Amino acid sequence: MEKIPCEVCGSHQHQFLFEGWDRVFGIPGRFDIVQCKECRLIFINPQPDPEKLKKYYPKDYYISNPSHYREYSWSRRWALETYWGYRSPPNTRGALRLLKKMVFLPFRIKYRHAIPFVEGGKLLDIGCGNGTELYKLKLMGWQVHGVEMDAEASERARSKGISVYTGDLFKANYPDHFFHVVRMSFVLEHLSNPKEALLEISRVLMPKGRIYISIQNARSLNYWLFGKCWFSLDVPRHLFSFTPETIEKLLFPLGLRIKALWFESGERSFLASLQYLINERYGRGAACQGAQPIAESRFLKLLFRPFCWAVDRLGFGDLMHLEIVKC
């Protein structure tokens, strides 16, 4: 365990918030959650060393289901071809293209955060898992690459013709300015060195290239309501919990600018946090050690879906997604 300064502003001044533990698998260990007094970043301090962290990633943590390899839905494909420059079927006439734009206008709104296509473009997915998303993007014309720590998931991705490096981003040693787009979905919060990772991403990214990052939002209503029982804390796997303000402060000195920020959380985190709160109150163990009737209830998921949708629209959703441009 090592005490660290704030990853965003470098301050050593922080306040203790509460103690956290592994509420998913119940692996023993207690960790201090603190908040920087300068920039308000929330993080584990002291930080567990990488060797100790490995035991908190049991085999059940990784999901590598090969049955999920499929192309995008026809509506998404047509929307991507119509509005975001993806390859259209040959001999598509101008009148048909105009008709598609009129008919598929609602899908333009639905998929408004899609990645614009670049002819011959190279795309990197960090933490690509078994490559299900890369498989879809490859079918749409991208030259895809992945980085993945789990050897089994990497091998499954390679079996689909996807170039995957098994290990961390730094050891992959990609050339400078190699990629047009980099994706990183719920990975940054797991890294002990997010600033260094973003610098490496900036190095391998072309000028004006784009980064798509998904992370948890510590400015969310869920965190305000549930505190130490917030599902997305996921102690100790999530070493950092960002807000829109703290992630922007991390990106700005690196020459990275947020172009778009949106929230798409769903009801899973709200119900799981509520389950954690009840487990805490009644002295129950970790989620894997017994039934979780609230978190698993289909009725409650349907009941709370409109509420969670509204919270997202107000900017207090649990999960935030960013489109970032390299200056």
N, C-alpha and C positions, 0 to 999 in steps of 0.2 A: 504494500500500500504506500502510495507516494502523494504528498500534498502538492497541488499544482496551482499556478496562477490562473486567472480567468482566461479562457481561450480567445475571447473576443477582444477585451481591452487590456489584458495583462495585469490587472489589479490583483493584489493579494488580500484585499479587504472583502470579506464576505460574511454573511450571517447564516447561522444554522437554521434550517427549516424543520426537518424531522428525520427520523431514521427509516430506512426502507429495507425491504427484503424481497426475495424471489417469490412472488405471489402466484406464479404460473406452475412451477415445478416443485417448489418447496425445498430447493437445495439450500443447505444451511449457510448462514452468513448475514451480517448486518452492515449497512452502508449509510453514511451520512450524506444527506441531500442539503446542499447549501445554495445561496443566491448571492451573486456578486453585488456589492453595494454601489458600484459605479454604473454598470450597464444592465444589471438585473438578469443576467444569464443564470439559469438554474442548472446545476451539475453535481455529480458525485465527487466528493472530496473528503478524504484522500481517495485517489483513483486506484482501483485494483489493478495489479499487473497482468499482462496478457496471458501468462501461464495459468493464473488463478481463474481468469475469466473463461477459459476454455471449458471448464466443467459446467458452466451455466448455459452451454449450448449443446444439450444432449441430442441424440439422434432424432428424437421426436420434434425438435425445434425446426428442422429442415423439412420442407415439403417438396418432394420431387415426383410429381404425378405425370407420367408420360401421356396419359389420355387427354391432357389439355392442349395438345398440339393441334391447332386448327387455325384457319385463316379468319380475317375479320368478317363480320356479318356483311351481307350484300349492301345494306343501307350505309354502313360505315365506309365500305370500299367506294361506293358511288359518290358519297360526300367528299372523300379524300380526292378522288379523281376530278370532281367538279370544281372544288373550291381551293384545294391546297396543292395543286400542281402534280399530283400523282399520275402515272401513266394511264391513259384511257385506252380502251380497246381500239385496235386499228380500224380505220375507215369510219370513225364516228363523225357524222356530219354536223355542220354548224348549227342547223336548226334543232338537231337532237340535243346538242350541248346546251343551247338556250333553254330548251324544254326541261332538261335536267336541273338547271339552275333554278328554275321556277318551282318545280315539283319538290326539290330537295332543300328548299330554304329552311324548313324546320330542323333538318339534320345539320345544316350549317351552324345553327345555334347550339344544338346538342353537342357537336364535336368541335366547338369553337377553339378549344385548346389543343387541337391536333398539331403534330409536328409538320411544318411545311416541307414539301419534298425538295431535295436537291439532286439533280441528275448526276449520277456517279458518286453520290454522297456517301461518306463513311460515318457510321454511327456506333458509339460505344455504350454498352450497358454495364455499369459497375454494380456487382451483386445481382447478376442476371439469373441466378437460380438455374433451372433446367432449360432456360432459353425460350419459354413459351411466347413471350412478347417479341423477342428477336426473330423468332420463326415467322411471325406475322409480318414484321417489318421487312424481312428478307423477301417474302412473297410480293411485297409492294414495291420492291426495287432498290432497297437500301443495301449497301455493303456493310454487313453487321459484324461486330466483334463484342466479346463479353469478357468480364473478369468475375470470377466466382471462387470463394474459399472452399466450398464443399466439393470434394473430388467426384462423388457419385452424380451430383447434379451437373457438374461440368461435363462428364462423360456422356450423359444423356443429351445435352445440348450439342455436343460434337457429333453424336450419331445422326443429328438432323442437318449436318453440313454447316454448323455454326462454328466460327473460330472463337475459342474460349481459352483464356489463360487461367489456370488454377493457381490461386495465390492472391497476393494483394496488388494493388494498382502500381505501387512503386517498383516492384520487381518485374512487372510486365514490360517496362522500358519501351514504351511506344515512342516513335519519332516525334520531334517537335511539329506542331501545327498539322497534325495528321487527320484529325476528326472534324467533321462539320457539326456534329451533335453528340453530346454526352448525356446519358440518362443515369439517375441514381435515385432509386425508389426505396425510401425507408432504410437507408444505409448510413447516412452522415452521422446520425445520433449514436451509432454503434462504435464509431471510430475514436480512438484516443487522441488523434491528431487531425481534427477536421480542417483546420487552417492549412496544414501541409498538404492534405488531400486536395483541397480546392486549388492550391497553387500548382500541384501536379496536373490537375484537370485543365487549368488555364494553359499550362505549357503544351499539352498535346492537342489543344483546341485551336482551330484556325481563328484568325482575327474576324470579328463579327459572328463567330460561331455561337451556338446556343447550348445552354445547360438546362435540363429539366430535373428538378429536385422535388421529392416528396418527403415531408417530415411531419412530426407531431407539433402541435401548437400549444405552448404553455400559457398562452393568453386566452385559452378556450374556456367556455362556460363549464365544461366538464372538470377542468382542473380547479376552477373557482369553487365548484360545488363539492368535489370529492377529495381534494388535497392529496394526502399521502395514499389514498385509495384509488387515485386516478389510474385507469387501466394503461394509458399510454406512457406512464413513467417507466414501466417494465424494468424495474431494478433487478440486477445490476447491468443488464444488457444495454440499456439506453444510458450512456454516460453523460449525455447533454440533452437538455430540453429547451428548444429555441422558441422564440416568439417572432412575429414579423419584424419587430424592431431589432432584436439581437441578431437575427440572420442577416439583415441588411447591414448592420454595423460590421459583421464579419466579412461580408462580400465587398464592401465599398473600397477598403484600402487595397484590395487585390485586383482592382480594375474590372470588377464584375458588377453589373447593374441589373436590378430586378425590372423586367419588362412587364410581367403580369403575375398576379398573386390571386389565387382562388381557393375555396374550401369545398371539399367533397368528403364528408365524414361518414355518413350513414349512422345507423343506430347501434352498431356493435359495441363501440367504445363506451357509450352512455350506459347500456345495460350491463356490460362487464364491470364497469366502475361501480354501479349500484350493487352488483353481486359481491364485489370485493368489500364494499362498505358493510353489507350484511354479514359476510364471513368474518370480518373483523369484530363486529359487535357481538357475535355469538361464539367467538373463539374457534371458528372452523379453520381448517388448514388451507393449503394451496389449491388452486383450481383443479389440478390434475388428480387430487386426492379424494374427490367426491363429486356427486352430481351438482350441476350449476343450473338450477331450474329457471332463474331469471335471465341469465345470459343466453340460455339456449331456447327460450320461449319464442315460438313463431308468432304467437298472438301479440306479445309485447313488442316484438320487432315491427309488426304492422302498425300497432297503436302509436309508437313513438316516431315512426318514420316522418310524418309531416312536421313534428316538432324539431327533429334534427335537421331537416331540410331548411326550415326557417332560421335556425341558429347559424347554419352555413351562410345563408344569404346575408345575415347581419355581421358576418366577419368574425364570429366567435366559435367556429367549428373546430373539431378536434384534430383534423388532419389538414395540412395546408400544402399546396402545390405551387411551385414557382417556375416561371420561365425567365431565364437569366441570359443576358447578352454580354459577351466579352468585348470590352471597348478596344 
